[in-house]
Amino acid sequence: MVAADAITGLGIETALLFPVAIAWFIWRLTAGVPMFGSTGADHVLLLLAGIVSTTPLLLFTAAARRLQYSTLGMLQFLAPTLQFLLAVVLYGEPFTRAHAIAFVAIWTALALYIVALLRAPRLPQPPE
């Protein structure tokens, strides 16, 4: 773990991967292989892919710093649950009895955790 904000972390990752990416581009260029596809639309989509993938990560990191760990932990159940539901409903993945038991067990545990949080005594917060 490094004590750095999201922009600094992204900058460090980009700086570390930039030489590798340039080497790969040069290798592909010398081989005569198209690097970005064959149409202008491929170029635009590739450029937008960076923005589309980094924007949610930066926003998540900024939001995660403002949330309590317990809240953040509960929110982490949403993505796999939505992916699971998408796979079953939209893509026709099989939904077996084992899946149903696991799904119910996970969400029951989460509900019990939420109830315990709500019933726990609140400590006074120090003024900021």
C-alpha positions, 0 to 999 in steps of 0.5 A, spaced: 500 500 500 502 506 498 499 513 501 497 516 494 491 519 491 488 516 485 491 521 480 498 520 483 497 512 483 494 513 476 500 517 474 505 512 477 502 506 473 502 510 467 509 511 467 511 504 469 507 501 463 508 507 458 515 504 456 512 497 455 507 500 451 511 504 446 516 497 446 510 493 444 508 499 439 514 499 435 515 491 435 508 491 432 510 497 427 516 493 425 512 487 423 507 491 419 501 489 423 495 494 424 496 496 431 489 499 432 484 496 427 483 498 420 478 503 421 478 510 424 472 508 428 477 503 431 482 508 433 476 513 436 473 507 440 480 505 443 482 512 445 475 512 449 476 506 452 482 509 456 477 514 459 471 509 460 475 505 464 479 510 468 473 514 470 469 509 474 476 507 478 477 514 479 470 516 482 470 510 486 477 511 489 474 518 491 468 516 494 471 510 497 475 515 501 469 518 504 465 512 506 466 508 512 469 501 511 463 497 513 459 501 508 464 500 503 464 492 504 457 492 503 457 496 497 462 491 494 457 485 494 453 489 489 457 488 483 458 481 483 451 480 485 449 484 479 454 480 474 451 474 477 444 476 475 446 479 468 449 472 467 443 468 469 437 473 466 440 475 460 446 470 458 442 464 460 447 461 465 444 455 469 442 457 476 443 451 480 440 449 487 447 450 489 447 457 486 441 459 490 443 456 496 450 460 496 446 466 493 441 466 499 446 465 504 451 471 502 445 476 502 442 473 509 449 474 512 449 481 509 442 482 512 444 480 519 450 484 519 446 490 517 441 489 523 447 488 527 450 495 525 443 498 526 442 495 533 449 497 535 450 503 540 453 509 537 459 512 540 459 520 540 463 523 534 469 527 535 468 534 532 472 535 526 
